[in-house]
Amino acid sequence: MIDFAKFVKYSKPGPRYTSYPTAPEFSEKFTQEDLKTYFKNQDKNRSLSLYIHLPFCRSACYFCGCNTIFTSKEDKKTRYIEYLKKELNILKKYLDTKRVVTQMHFGGGTPTFFSPIQLEDVIKTIKSIFPNFSSDAELSCEVDPRYFTKEHMDVLKAGGVNRLSFGVQDLDETVQKTIHRIQPFELTQNVIKIARDAGIKSINTDLIYGLPHQTKESFKKTLEKMLTLDVDRFAVFNYAHVPWLMKTMRKFDETTFPSPHEKLEMLKDTIDFFTQNGYKMVGMDHFAKPEDELFKAIEKGELHRNFQGYTTKGGADLIGIGVTSIGNGVDYYAQNFKDLEDWEKAIDNGDLPIFKGYKLSDDDILRQFVIMELMSNFSLNMKKVENEFKISFKEYFKDALLALKEFENANLIEISDDKIEVSQTGSMLIRNICMPFDAYLNKIPEDKRRFSKTI
């Protein structure tokens, strides 16, 4: 039995580690000239991963932490696509766009809030500028079931999209009203049928635990209903409450949130539920059928993590396209302007619309490797790190290993001569286990850390 009362002390602010160093370290000292240099010097044999940000939503979902723009005006969407196409043409001047593309992801906002004709226009432009998609490329799109039709599906399918991620969050009516997202189960059921009928073999649904008015019992009912849809992957995220960043989150009455103790129990119940029903836990918040490529990757220790979550497509340079998009290469991160006007102005000037970024040091690259290995595979081969980075692991990370002692004593991890292994229980606290390796976090007093709680 897990003693959840003991675990509550681990509920503290901490990064989600979709990157290392994390976004607060990005700086405006990084300019488009830096990015041009990186593009020029990149290994042409490395493949590309494209992230296209389509930021518009009709209305706010109060739980959402994404960079979104709310509108009902059609001309705003039309204008955005015109600028997106201009940005793609500017990219072509500085980046070798003939490199092989192994992954493309449409994120939002609500990509399918754009019309099928608009999406078709975007896909055709991308493929004219990036002509070399690999035969096994993963092309995915985030979908809000409230804005999805067979016409959307036909366009995405024709464009090569082979994976869809449907946002659901929770099926309880009280929770849906509170988070400002009314989405009946039948609606989700219908759009998944549209996707299956179109031959989409990889379908994911997103759920969130820790939302206002959620209980263990109500969330269990959501899981039971969602299981009947027989999707290939579930992503079950811990709600990240960051009201200082997202104004819509201030609408929540914080007394209606489940306690850290209840959230841990929800997570434990979720893990038990999916594993008892034929799914395997992948990373810290994904569950996949054993035949899914994510699960095959974790069995080989080849799972990767990036801004889109877990992926099998490692070793690619990520190109962020659209307002607020983040890209990265071996030793840099680059983020586009967050403000629509600033983004448009840069594009009008013929510039790469870079707002800020980060150049990684050798120490950053080493720590990034360690943290991403633990986040992805719940295991770290210290000998592999020593061979790759020419260090003595236990000497270099002396302080981190000391800080991990309490996790080892609590049987959450096991440290041998050459490995750190995270237990299934420890996987619920993987962010906490990674934090001792974060050189930047450890310079910030705990009460000054502006991240969501780990539990």
C-alpha positions in Angstrom: 0.0 0.0 0.0 1.2 3.5 -0.8 1.2 5.9 2.1 -0.2 9.0 0.3 0.1 11.1 3.5 3.9 10.9 3.2 3.8 11.8 -0.5 1.9 15.1 0.0 5.2 16.8 1.1 6.4 16.4 -2.4 3.7 18.7 -3.8 5.9 21.7 -4.6 6.4 24.0 -7.6 8.4 22.3 -10.4 8.9 22.2 -14.1 7.2 19.7 -16.5 10.5 19.4 -18.3 9.3 19.6 -21.9 12.6 21.4 -22.3 15.9 21.8 -20.4 16.8 24.5 -19.6 13.1 25.5 -19.1 11.4 28.4 -20.8 12.0 30.9 -17.9 15.7 30.8 -18.9 15.1 31.9 -22.5 16.4 35.4 -23.2 15.9 38.2 -25.7 19.7 38.2 -26.1 19.1 35.3 -28.5 18.3 36.9 -31.9 17.3 35.9 -35.4 21.0 36.3 -36.4 21.8 33.5 -33.9 19.1 31.3 -35.4 20.3 32.0 -38.9 23.8 30.9 -37.8 22.4 27.7 -36.3 20.4 26.9 -39.4 23.4 27.5 -41.6 25.6 25.2 -39.5 23.1 22.4 -38.8 23.9 18.9 -39.8 22.0 18.5 -43.1 21.7 14.7 -42.4 19.6 15.4 -39.3 15.9 15.2 -40.0 13.3 17.9 -39.2 10.3 18.0 -37.0 7.7 20.8 -37.7 5.4 22.3 -35.2 2.7 24.6 -36.6 0.8 26.7 -34.1 -2.8 27.6 -35.0 -3.7 29.7 -32.0 -7.4 30.6 -32.3 -10.2 29.4 -30.2 -13.8 30.6 -30.2 -14.0 30.8 -26.4 -11.8 30.1 -23.3 -11.5 26.7 -21.6 -10.6 28.0 -18.1 -8.1 25.2 -17.3 -6.0 25.8 -20.5 -2.4 26.9 -20.2 -1.8 27.2 -23.9 -1.0 30.3 -25.8 -4.4 31.0 -27.4 -6.3 33.9 -29.0 -10.1 34.0 -28.7 -12.0 35.2 -31.7 -15.2 34.6 -33.8 -14.0 36.7 -36.7 -13.3 34.8 -39.9 -11.0 37.6 -41.3 -8.6 37.1 -38.3 -8.1 33.5 -39.3 -7.6 34.3 -43.0 -5.0 37.0 -42.1 -3.2 34.5 -39.8 -2.8 32.0 -42.6 -1.5 34.6 -45.0 1.2 35.5 -42.4 1.9 31.8 -41.7 2.6 31.3 -45.4 4.9 34.4 -45.4 6.8 33.0 -42.4 7.3 29.7 -44.2 8.8 31.5 -47.2 11.2 33.5 -45.0 12.3 30.2 -43.4 13.1 28.8 -46.8 15.8 31.5 -47.2 17.8 30.4 -44.2 16.9 26.7 -43.6 17.6 23.8 -45.8 14.0 22.8 -46.3 14.9 19.9 -48.5 16.0 18.0 -45.4 13.8 14.9 -44.5 10.8 15.7 -42.3 9.9 12.8 -39.9 7.3 14.6 -37.8 4.7 17.4 -38.2 2.3 18.5 -35.5 -0.6 21.0 -35.6 -1.2 22.5 -32.2 -3.3 25.2 -30.8 -5.5 26.9 -29.9 -7.9 24.8 -31.8 -6.4 23.8 -35.2 -9.8 22.5 -36.4 -11.4 25.8 -35.6 -9.9 26.7 -39.0 -12.1 25.6 -41.9 -11.2 22.5 -43.9 -10.3 24.8 -46.9 -7.9 26.9 -44.7 -6.2 23.7 -43.3 -5.8 22.4 -46.8 -4.2 25.6 -47.8 -1.7 25.4 -44.9 -0.8 21.8 -45.6 -0.2 22.4 -49.3 2.0 25.3 -48.6 4.1 23.4 -46.0 4.5 20.5 -48.4 5.6 22.8 -51.2 8.3 24.3 -49.0 9.3 21.0 -47.2 9.0 18.5 -50.1 10.7 15.5 -48.4 8.5 13.8 -45.9 9.8 10.3 -44.9 7.5 7.4 -45.7 6.9 6.7 -42.0 6.6 10.4 -40.9 4.2 11.0 -38.0 1.7 13.7 -39.0 -0.6 14.7 -36.1 -3.2 17.2 -35.2 -4.8 18.3 -32.0 -8.6 18.2 -32.3 -11.4 19.8 -30.2 -14.3 17.5 -30.9 -16.7 20.5 -30.8 -15.0 21.8 -34.0 -14.5 18.7 -36.1 -16.4 17.5 -39.2 -16.0 14.7 -41.8 -14.8 17.5 -44.1 -11.9 18.3 -41.7 -11.1 14.6 -41.6 -11.0 14.3 -45.4 -8.6 17.2 -45.7 -6.3 16.0 -42.9 -6.3 12.5 -44.3 -5.5 13.7 -47.8 -2.7 15.8 -46.3 -1.1 12.6 -44.8 -2.2 13.1 -41.2 -2.1 9.7 -39.5 -2.5 10.5 -35.8 -5.2 12.6 -34.0 -5.3 13.8 -30.4 -8.8 14.6 -29.1 -9.2 16.9 -26.2 -11.7 15.6 -23.7 -10.4 16.5 -20.1 -13.5 15.2 -18.1 -17.0 13.9 -18.8 -18.6 15.1 -15.5 -21.2 17.8 -16.2 -20.4 19.9 -13.1 -16.7 19.8 -14.0 -17.4 20.7 -17.6 -19.6 23.7 -16.6 -16.9 24.9 -14.2 -14.1 24.7 -16.7 -16.3 26.3 -19.4 -16.2 23.4 -21.8 -19.4 21.6 -22.4 -18.7 18.4 -24.4 -21.1 15.5 -24.2 -19.7 12.0 -24.4 -21.7 11.2 -27.5 -19.9 14.1 -29.3 -16.5 12.6 -28.6 -17.8 9.2 -29.6 -19.0 10.5 -32.9 -15.8 12.2 -33.9 -13.7 9.2 -33.0 -15.9 7.1 -35.3 -15.3 9.7 -38.1 -11.5 9.2 -37.6 -11.7 5.4 -37.4 -13.9 5.3 -40.6 -11.2 7.4 -42.3 -8.6 4.8 -41.4 -6.8 6.7 -38.6 -5.0 4.0 -36.7 -3.4 6.1 -34.0 -5.9 8.0 -31.8 -5.1 9.7 -28.5 -7.4 11.4 -26.0 -6.4 13.9 -23.4 -7.8 13.8 -19.9 -6.9 16.0 -16.9 -7.1 15.2 -13.2 -7.1 17.8 -10.4 -9.8 20.0 -11.9 -12.3 21.8 -9.7 -15.2 19.6 -8.4 -13.5 16.4 -9.5 -13.5 13.5 -7.1 -12.0 10.1 -7.3 -15.4 8.6 -8.0 -16.4 11.1 -10.7 -13.0 10.7 -12.5 -13.3 6.9 -12.4 -16.6 7.2 -14.2 -14.9 9.3 -16.9 -12.2 6.7 -17.3 -14.8 3.9 -17.6 -16.7 5.7 -20.3 -13.6 6.7 -22.2 -12.3 3.1 -22.2 -15.4 2.1 -24.3 -13.9 4.2 -27.1 -11.0 1.8 -27.5 -8.4 4.5 -28.4 -4.8 3.7 -28.8 -3.3 6.2 -26.3 -4.5 8.2 -23.3 -2.7 11.2 -22.0 -3.8 11.9 -18.4 -2.3 15.2 -17.3 -2.0 16.7 -13.9 -3.9 20.1 -14.0 -1.3 22.8 -13.9 -2.7 25.7 -11.9 -0.8 28.9 -12.9 -3.2 31.8 -12.4 -0.3 34.3 -12.4 0.2 33.3 -16.1 -3.3 32.5 -17.2 -6.0 34.9 -16.2 -8.9 32.5 -17.0 -7.6 30.2 -14.2 -8.5 33.0 -11.7 -12.1 32.2 -12.3 -11.7 28.9 -10.3 -12.6 28.7 -6.6 -9.4 27.1 -5.3 -11.4 25.5 -2.4 -13.1 23.2 -5.0 -9.8 21.6 -6.2 -9.0 18.0 -5.0 -6.3 18.0 -2.4 -2.8 16.8 -3.3 -3.6 13.6 -1.4 -6.8 13.1 -3.5 -4.9 13.9 -6.7 -2.3 11.2 -5.9 -5.1 8.7 -5.3 -6.7 9.7 -8.7 -3.3 9.1 -10.4 -2.9 5.8 -8.6 -6.4 4.7 -9.6 -5.8 5.8 -13.2 -2.6 3.8 -13.4 -4.3 0.7 -11.9 -7.4 1.2 -14.2 -5.5 1.4 -17.4 -2.9 -1.3 -16.6 -5.8 -3.7 -15.6 -7.5 -2.9 -18.9 -4.6 -3.8 -21.2 -2.7 -0.4 -21.4 0.9 0.2 -20.4 2.1 3.3 -18.6 4.5 5.3 -20.8 6.4 8.2 -19.4 4.8 10.2 -16.6 1.3 10.7 -18.0 0.7 8.5 -21.1 -0.9 5.1 -21.4 -0.7 3.1 -24.6 -1.8 -0.3 -25.9 1.2 -2.7 -26.0 1.2 -2.7 -29.8 1.5 1.1 -29.9 4.9 2.5 -31.0 5.3 4.5 -27.8 5.3 1.4 -25.8 7.7 -0.4 -28.1 10.0 2.6 -27.8 10.0 2.6 -23.9 10.8 -1.2 -24.0 13.9 -0.4 -26.0 14.7 2.7 -23.9 14.2 4.9 -27.0 11.4 7.2 -25.9 12.0 10.9 -26.3 10.3 14.0 -24.9 9.8 17.4 -26.5 7.3 20.3 -26.5 4.6 18.0 -27.9 5.1 15.4 -25.1 6.4 11.9 -25.7 7.5 10.8 -29.1 9.4 8.0 -30.9 11.0 10.6 -33.3 14.2 11.6 -31.6 17.3 13.1 -33.3 15.3 15.7 -35.3 15.7 19.5 -35.2 12.3 21.0 -34.3 11.2 24.0 -36.3 8.5 26.2 -34.6 6.2 28.0 -37.1 3.5 30.5 -36.1 3.0 32.9 -33.2 4.6 31.7 -29.9 6.0 28.5 -31.4 9.2 27.1 -30.0 11.8 25.3 -32.0 15.1 23.7 -30.9 18.2 22.0 -32.2 21.1 20.2 -30.6 22.3 23.2 -28.6 19.6 26.0 -28.8 16.0 26.9 -28.3 14.2 29.6 -30.2 10.8 31.0 -29.6 8.6 33.2 -31.9 7.0 36.4 -30.7 4.0 35.8 -28.4 2.2 39.0 -29.5 0.4 38.7 -32.8 1.2 42.3 -33.8 4.9 41.8 -33.1 5.0 38.5 -35.0 3.3 40.1 -38.0 5.6 43.1 -37.9 8.7 40.9 -38.0 7.3 39.0 -40.9 6.5 42.2 -42.7 10.2 43.2 -42.3 11.2 39.9 -43.9 12.6 38.7 -40.5 12.5 35.4 -38.8 10.0 36.3 -36.1 12.2 35.3 -33.1 11.4 36.8 -29.8 13.9 35.0 -27.6 15.9 31.8 -27.2 18.7 30.1 -25.5 22.2 28.8 -26.4 22.9 25.6 -24.4 26.3 25.2 -22.7 28.0 21.8 -22.5 26.7 21.5 -18.9 23.1 22.2 -20.2 23.4 19.5 -22.8 24.6 17.0 -20.3 21.8 17.8 -17.8 19.2 17.9 -20.6 20.2 14.3 -21.5 20.0 13.1 -17.9 16.6 14.8 -17.2 15.0 13.7 -20.5 16.2 10.1 -20.1 14.6 9.9 -16.6 11.4 11.7 -17.8 11.0 9.4 -20.8 12.3 6.0 -19.7 12.2 6.1 -15.9 15.7 4.8 -16.0 19.2 6.2 -16.5 22.3 4.3 -17.5 25.1 6.2 -15.7 27.8 4.4 -17.6 26.3 5.5 -20.9 26.3 9.1 -19.7 30.0 8.7 -18.6 31.0 7.3 -22.0 29.1 9.9 -24.0 30.1 13.0 -21.9 33.5 11.9 -20.6 32.7 12.5 -16.9 32.6 10.6 -13.7 28.8 10.6 -13.1 28.9 10.2 -9.3 31.5 12.9 -9.0 29.8 15.4 -11.4 26.4 14.9 -9.9 27.5 14.4 -6.3 24.9 17.0 -5.0 22.1 15.6 -7.0 22.7 12.1 -5.8 22.8 13.3 -2.2 19.4 15.0 -2.8 18.0 11.8 -4.3 18.8 9.9 -1.1 15.4 10.6 0.4 13.7 9.1 -2.7 16.0 6.1 -2.5 15.1 5.6 1.2 11.4 5.8 0.4 11.9 3.0 -2.3 10.9 5.4 -5.1 14.2 4.9 -6.9 17.0 2.4 -6.8 20.6 3.5 -7.4 23.1 0.8 -8.3 26.7 1.2 -9.5 25.6 2.0 -13.0 21.9 2.7 -13.0 19.1 4.9 -11.6 15.8 3.0 -11.8 12.5 4.7 -10.9 9.9 2.4 -9.3 6.3 2.4 -10.6 5.3 4.4 -7.4 8.3 6.8 -8.0 7.0 7.4 -11.6 4.2 9.4 -10.0 6.9 11.8 -8.7 9.2 11.8 -11.7 9.3 15.6 -11.9 10.5 15.8 -8.3 13.1 13.1 -9.0 14.5 15.1 -12.0 14.6 18.4 -10.1 17.9 17.8 -8.3 19.6 17.6 -11.7 18.3 21.1 -12.6 21.1 23.6 -12.1 18.8 26.6 -12.6 16.0 25.5 -10.3 18.4 25.0 -7.5 19.4 28.7 -7.6 15.8 29.8 -7.0 14.3 29.6 -3.4 11.4 27.2 -3.3 8.9 30.0 -2.4 10.0 32.0 -5.5 9.5 29.2 -8.1 6.8 30.1 -10.6 5.8 26.6 -11.7 2.7 24.5 -11.3 2.7 22.1 -8.3 4.2 18.6 -9.1 1.2 17.0 -7.4 
